[in-house]
Amino acid sequence: MRASMLFTLLAAAALSACAAFPHAPSSSEGPEPRSEASAESVMRGQVLAQTRCAACHATGLTGASPMAEAPPFRELHTRYPVRFLQEALAEGLTTAHPAMPQVELAPDEIRDLIAYLESLEAG
């Protein structure tokens, strides 16, 4: 039950204040192993975050989110592995929060956004 709660919180923290997913990965089926992302992938992910997410979320290393309910992207890794977002973003992330649009990204966009979110872990 704790894994399901953490996965739901991941989505909420990443893309809205109250996300819901049909399936939360268990610890045995966790995210793919982290690989080194290229600098270009990280930069594309940063641009994607700034253009698609920054209206509500703080996407950089400092600053508050424009929407109080939207957690800063730099804090996501402290709550759960950001790789858990891969499947949700591929299938079309939907949330219960009315201000949050449905988010569906192409595989290369997902790779780049995840690379950027992971780069924020280094601070």
Beta strands, then each sheet from edge to edge (+ up, - down):
end
